[in-house]
Amino acid sequence: MLRKCMEKVRKNSPLVHNITNYVTVNDVANVLLACGASPIMADDMEEVEEITSICGGLNINIGTLNRDTIPAMVLAGKKANMLGHKVLLDPVGVGASSLRTQTALMLMKEVSFDVIRGNASEIKTLSGGSGSTRGVDADIADAVTESDMDESVSFIKDFSRRCGSIIVMTGSTDLVTDGERCFAVRNGRKEMESITGTGCQLSALITAFITANPQNCIEAAASAVCAMGLAGEIAWNNMQPSDGNSAYRSRIIDAICNLDGEKLEKGAIYEIR
């Protein structure tokens, strides 16, 4: 399953439109190229509808909001919906400010999202319609643990059914659900938290995977999550004594570049609940 999903990304080379934040835009573009997809970055109202029309997928990331990009997100999202393109929402830092929270909730009303990906605090804020987070990182109190795994799975399945989107909640164990099945993915390294943008890269990967596998979105999303986590493991194993988090970031992208379907199938660690 995972192997076929990744092979389709490399074979079909999906074109992904990204309205993303300027902190990680370069890494997002490079990770898409590394997995075999093609990125386009465009966030001006005058061109987003035209750009998203020629793409197969749309990745909306609210990491650096401003008065111009918000309406551009709505325009692009509605255009993608009209064309039947795959659309993902990454609600970066939702709960950290009223603007972020209200923008994310507004986008969920205006645009139909195939996937919503966030950390535990972000997903819980969206589910409740309000809340708070400590910046763009998950609050430790919201972390998924083995002791509350059943409760967490039940929570995101319910949220997925209510909002009609696949939910990807990332953390030490990543959960991916369509409201019926839930993939609990255990790939990854804690050190990935030291790099700005691994979540943004993952959202771009998921968009590429679901765009290339439109009939198997839940499997495609889970495959992308496994791929990112596995890349973090491979990259860490390739670290040299003098390397730091900058080198680790580059090695993760290199690991994605060198990952194929067979390696992903063998290295993925997950269960379906």
N, C-alpha and C positions, 0 to 999 in steps of 0.2 A: 504493500500500500504506500508506504513512505517513499520507497524507491521510485515508483511510478510518478508520484506527485513531483518529485524533484526533477526527474528526467523530462517531464512535460515542460517545466519552467525553462530548462536549457534548450529544449527543442523548439518551443514556441516563441521564446524571447519576448515576453509580454512588455508592452509599452505602458509605463506607470506614470501618471501625473501626480506630482507631489506638491501640496501646499503645506509646507513644513516650516520648522523654526530655523532661524539663521544660525543658531548655536551648532547644529549638527547637520546642516544641509549637505555639506561635502561628504560626510561619512554615509549619509543616506544614499546619495548618488553612487558612491563607490561600492556599497554593499549590494545594491541592485545590479550593478555591472558584474560584480563578483559571482552572483548566483545565476547569471545568464540573462537577466532582464535588461530593459533599457529605461533610464529615468528621464523625465522632463520636469523641471522646476519652473512653475509659473504661478504667481499669486496676484496679478493685476486684474481688476475687474474688467478691463477692456479686452482681455484675451483668454480668461480662464474657461469660458464656455467653448471657445474654438479649440483650445488646446485639449481639453478633456474629451472633446468629440473624436479626436484621432487616437486616443488612448483606450486601453481595455480596462484599466483600473485607476482608481483615485484614492490617494492616501491623504487624509486631512489630519493635521497635527496642530494643536492649539498652543504649542510651547511658547511662542512669542507673538501674542495677539496685538493687533492695532486696529484703528477704526476703518482702515482700508481692507485688511485681509478678511475680516468677519463677513461682510457682504459677498466678497469673492468666494468664500467657502460655500455660502448658501447657493450662489449661482452655479458653481461647479458641481456641487452635490446634486442639485435638482436636474441639471443637464445630464449628469451621469445616470441618475435614476431613469430619466426619460429614455435614454439609449440602452438601458439594461446592462450598464457596466457595473463592475464590482466596486464597492466603496467601503473604506475603513475609516473609523474615527479613533484617534489617539488623544484622549483628554488630558494632556500633560498638565500636572499641577492643579487639576480641578479641585476646588475646595480651598486653595490658597488665597483666592480673591473672589469677590462677587462677580467680577467680569468674567473670569474663567468659568465659574460654575454656571452662571446664567447663559453664557455663550454655548457651552456644551449641551445644556438642557434644551436650548433653542434649536441647536443643530439636530438634536435627536427628534424634535417635533417636525422640522422642516425637511429633513433628508432621511431616506431609508438606508440604514447602514447594514451591510452584510456582516461586518465584524466590528466590535468595539474592543480595543485592547488597552489595558491600563494595569497599574499595580493595585494591590488590595485596597488601599485607601481611596484611590480614584474611583474604582468600581463601586465601592460602598457609598461614596458620595453621590454618584450618579443614580444608584439604586434608590437611595432615600430622597433624592431631590435636593439635598443640602448636606453640609458637613464641612469638615476642615481637614487639611493636610499640612505637613511641615514642609512647605516648598513643593518641589517636584518629586520628592522621595516618599516612599510608603512609611507610614507610622508603624513602629515595631509592634504596637498593640494590634494591628490589623493583619499581621503576618499569618500565613497558613502553616499550621503545625500538624504533626501526625495525630495529636490528641483531638484536634477539632476538624480533621479532614472531612469527615462525613457531614458535619455542619456546613463547612465551606462549599462542598460540592452541592449540597441541597440549596444553599443560598444562590450560587451563580446559575444553577439550572432554573430556579424560579425567576431570576432576573432576566435570563435569556428568553424564557417563554413570554414574559411581560413586555419586553421591548422588541421581540421579534428578530434579534440579532445573535450571531455567534458571539459569545463572550470569552475573551482571553484574559485571565487574571494571572499576572506574573509575580513570581516571588521565589523562595527557595524551592518550592514545588509549583510548577506552572499548571494552571487548570484551563482547559479548553472545552467548551460545551455548546451544544446547539439546543439545550433544554431537555434532551433525551439522554444522549451519551455524554460522558465527561472523560476526557483524556487527562490523566494526572502525569505530567512529564517531569522527570527527575534529572534531566541533563543540566549542565551548567556549572559555574564556579562562583563562589561568593565574591571573588576578586573582580568579577564583571561589574559590580556595583561601584567600583572606583573609577570607572570610565563614564564620562558624559556621553550619552547617545546610544547606548546599547538597546534601550527600549525603543528609541526612534528608528534604529536600524531594523529591529524586529518587526515593527509595524510595517515598514516598507517591504520586508521579506514576505510577511503574511499577505500583503496586497498582491505581490507578484505571484505567489503560490495560488491564491484563490482565483486570480485572473487567468492563470494557465490551466486551472482545474475547476472550471465553473460548475460542473456537475457533482463535485465532491468537496465542497467547501470546508466541511468540518475536518475531513482527513487532511486537506491541504493546509489548513491553519495549524493543525497539530504537527504536521510535517515541518512547517517553517519554524515552529517553536522548538522542536527537537533539533533542527539544523543549527539554530542559533546557539542553543545550549551546548551541543556537541562541539561547535566551533570554539566556544569558550574553553572547553576542556582541552582540545587539541592545541589551541594557541598557548594555553598555560604550560602545557608539557614541552612546548618549543621555546619557552622563555630562557634567556641567557642570564648569567649572574648580574650583568650590568644593566639589564632591561628594566624599564619602569612601566607606568601605566600608558604612556604614549606608544611604546613598542607593543604593549599588549593589545591596544586598540588596532594597530596595523596587522598584528598577527591574527586577530579574529577575522578581519576582512580577508586575509590570505587563506585562512582555513576554510572560509566559505567558498572562495575561488577554487580551491583544490578538492572540495567535497563533491562526491558523486552519489548517485542513488544507492549503490551497493554499500558504501561506507556509512551512509546515513542509516540504512536498514540495520546494519550490524551494530552501530554505536548508539542508536536511540534507546532510551530507557523510559518506558511508560507503561501505564496500565489503564484500562478502560473501566470506569465505574458507573 
